[in-house]
Amino acid sequence: MNRFELVEPATLDEAVALLDPDDSAVRAVAGATALILMMKARLFRPSRLVSLRRLQGTLRGVHDEPAGGLRIGALTTLTDLERSDRVRAAAPVVSRALRTLSNVRVRNVATLGGHLAHGDPHMDLPPILMTLGARVRVVSRRGDRWIEMQDLVRGYYVTSIANDELIADVHLPAQPADAHTWYEKFTALSADDWPTVGVAVWYRTGAGRITDARLAVGAATERPMRLAAAEASLIGAAADPASFARAADAAADAIEPLADIRGSAAYKREMVRVHVRRALDKGR
């Protein structure tokens, strides 16, 4: 690894002041579980790392919002998120997914903010948070702004977070009681490996018909993304295997799969078809 400066600010204001809007080699780190691997492989050579480990307060933990929903601090570890009673009650799909998100050693260190800011398309939580309607708050010396979860990742390891911005927290809105949710993770290796395909579904029903639907896919494509054609095919349809199969076909036809060591583009397309259908069925 190359030589770099390591700084440990004590406050959020100090942290953002140490970032450089014009230098992508200056990077904030929290758990650094992914970044260190990239540095060892010489895929990333920082000039300065801004460690967030000393920051406390609302940047950590899961908090109830006055208007409903949850606010999750960016420095909340994935283990704390997994064990949170608030998260389990508000969004059990998140708690279930975290059980096989990497291994316990990584979850003990990795943070929610780092998980999202990394921009890796194989991450489990982005497609789930998309379907739950989550938003991300980022801060900088210019102030703060909100980013819809579906707009956070723009491409392969590319996000809409500027060089001088940090994720402060994630807002998870209150979920309707009649929402059906599921995350279907398919791995080619161990259960806690990165997914070959990850599919998240969220839909509501009334009078035997689907009234609203959100579907998202990760790992199969260069970025986690909503499946608009599949969502549209479900609106007004019965929540039955035939409707789920049509939505799965629409999802498979709409994506441009990304081939990698976990499967070819053609294989991943078929796995999306299979697992969209399964996720919808399991969500019933």
Buried (B, 14 or more C-beta within 10 A) or exposed (E): EEEBEEEBBEEBEBBBEBBBEEEEBBBBBBBBBBBBEBBEEEEBEBBBBBBBEEBEEBBBBBBEEEEEBBBBBBBBBBBBBBBBEBBBEBBEBBBBBBEBBBEEEBBEBBBBBBBBBBBBBBBBBBBBBBBBBBBBBBBBEEEEEEBEBBEBBEEEBEBBBEBBBBBBBBBBBBBEEEBBBBBBBBBBEEEBBBBBBBBBBBBBBEEEBBEBBBBBBBBBBBBBBBBEBBBEBBEEBEBEEEBBBBBBBBBBEBBEBBEBEBBEBEBBBBBBBBBBBBBBBBBE
